[in-house]
Amino acid sequence: MKKIYFCKKNKFATKTLYQFLKRTFKHVKVKRKDCVGKCKMCKHCPFVLIDGEAVKAATTDELYDRISYEMTKQWWAFRKK
């Protein structure tokens, strides 16, 4: 996991999740951008871009679970090498 990008214009209270991830996972680059170019998704659900790939969920809690899953998956793939 190299980069997680949040869109500042996302209307689903992802700022709190962003701040939590920034404090908790210091080894991961967590950023907020004005726009990440996923406007249709941005209006309908909370989401992030993880290494350029969109990860979305119905709630911010579910989004956190999906981010954690992606981080764990990538960590295990790295360990197997």
N, C-alpha and C positions, 0 to 999 in steps of 0.2 A: 504494500500500500504506500503510495507516494503522496497523492494529493486528494483532498476532499474539498469540493467547492460548493458553497451555499449561494443561492441567489438572494440578494437583499430585498427584492420585490416579491418574493414568495409570501403569500398571505396566510400561511399556516403556522405561525409562531415557531419558526425554526431558529430564531435568534438564540433562544435559551439552549437548544440542543447544540448549536454552534459553540456557544460559550462553554458548555460542559465538555464537549469533545476537545476543544482547544486546551482546557486545563488538564484534562485527564490523559489524553494521548499526545504527549509532547513529542514523540518520535514521528508523528504524522503531520504533514503540512495541511492545516485546516484553514481555509480562507473564505471570506465573503466577498462576492463581486457584485457590482451594480446589476449586471445582467449576464446570464450564462447562455442565452440564446435558446431557451426551452420554454417559450412564452405560453404555449398551449398547456403544457404540463404544469407550469408555474401557477396558473389560475385554478387548477383543479385538485391538486394534492401536494403534500409536502414531499420534497425530493432533494437529492444531492447528486453531484457528479463525482464519481470515484474513478480517478485516473481516466477521465473523459467519458465514462459510461454512466448513464442515468440510472439511479436507484430510487424508486418511489414507493410510497406506502399510503395507507388510508389515514394514519395518525402519526404524530411525531414520535410516540412511544414505539410504534411498529417500525418506523424509520430507523430509530436507534437500534432496534433488534437486527434489522437488515444490515446496517452499517457494521455492527459487531460481528455478524456472520461473515460478511465479506472480509473483514480484517482477519478473522480467525482462519478462513479458507486460504487467504494469501499467505499467512504466516506458516501454515502447514505445508503449502506448496514450496515455500522457500526452504523449510527444514528438510524436505525430502531430497533436495539437490545435493 
